[in-house]
């Protein structure tokens, strides 16, 4: 069965690169959600004034991967304990966030966050927000496959490549 989840783990270039390598993930689309501007642009999002988060929309096959596995990958490949920031990317647009309206998914997400906090997996408490899934706006074309198309630029080699390598090392059973 095919399902969809929308995840915000800071920069969507990073999360897209990881989930494009994940077994069972059929489609990853970078975009924006959670704000109040209609048809926002990247330039508008970067101001932090629209309320949107940079996210990826993931279509996945539940016969190959379940939501819990996707969430475990999500939490292990970004810092869910920093409010409105990932590394040098600062602002509400980079918040750690999950967008869904499904009550079962909300319970699963909440239970996983509680479990991770209790396990002290992270040094600080998880601040990932669970937000209502509203209109998802697809990002401009140049954001799609950004890592694959720009591996040699400093941001990709310094920030994204180590995250991809960490994913490969720690989640090999989920590699495409």
PyMOL commands that set and color helices and strands:
alter all, ss='L'
color gray80, all
select helices_A, chain A and resi 12-19+42-46+67-76+92-94+103-119+141-143+146-149+154-170+172-174
alter helices_A, ss='H'
color red, helices_A
select strands_A, chain A and resi 2-9+25-33+53-61+85-86+89-90+96-99+129-131+137-138
alter strands_A, ss='S'
color yellow, strands_A
deselect
rebuild
show_as cartoon
